[in-house]
Amino acid sequence: MGTKQLKGNGEIRKRRIELDVPHLGKTITYALPLIGPGYHAEVMQEIDSQKLLRPTAAQVFSLVDLALQNQGEPHCDEIVRKFRCNYLWTATEGLSYLQGHIAYDNVDGKMPQTSEGLLALIGAKDSRVRQVQLGFKTGFFPLNEFVKHPVITAYVGEEMIPTVERVAKTLNSSGGYVHSLDKSAQDTMTLSAVIGFDGDRLGFGGSCNAGGDGGFASGILKRQTTD
């Protein structure tokens, strides 16, 4: 929602557009327009200020999938354009440490900042946090390898693989690109983004840093309905 202050203590409020998106048997509602371009922290803080939830990597893939299926609709076209020409930030953040890499759905901005804290959540079977299988490679992969890549499955969940595959095929049926950080000598935080590479291929960046200021994102309304 945008606001404009007027003389005499008046105010104009532009109400946001809401976009319902099917996601894992439920309907999640995104608030449009997309926020950005900006650094990850800036975009996520703006989502927080609007009292919305930050979108996970899985939820961003559902958004892109719906938008690609509805090209020609102005709001979907804008999402596709930002996805292809820039990139879409996600709230699924990572932490690399001496024994590997951990993904965490940081929808409220309260992710534990140490491997010790995240490993404790894994031990408690917290669904927000997943360990990435060790020894993965990065780069361009054929489609069948891309959708089963350890980083993809950890960041979005195995139940989202058909959606990821559909998005990848829309851009380039030969495969997709994965970049992420494996082990690190010390706890190292990472960010993630879904990237369209000018429509050439699908990319998932699991080791983005705070330096990129060209990303967009959209917040999710806290109410959700089951299909």
Buried (B, 14 or more C-beta within 10 A) or exposed (E): EEEEEEEEEEEEEEEBEEBEBEBEEEEBBBBBBBBBBBBBEBBBBBBBEEEBBBBBBBBBBBBBBBBBEBEEBEBBEBBBBBBBEBBBBBBBBBBBBEEBBBBBBBBEBEBBEEBEBBBEBBEEEEEBBBBBEEEBEBEBBEBEBBBBBBBBBBBBBEEBBEBBBBBBBBBBEEBBBBBBBBEBEEBBBBBBBBBBBEBEBBBBBBBBEEEBEBBBBBBBBEEEEEE
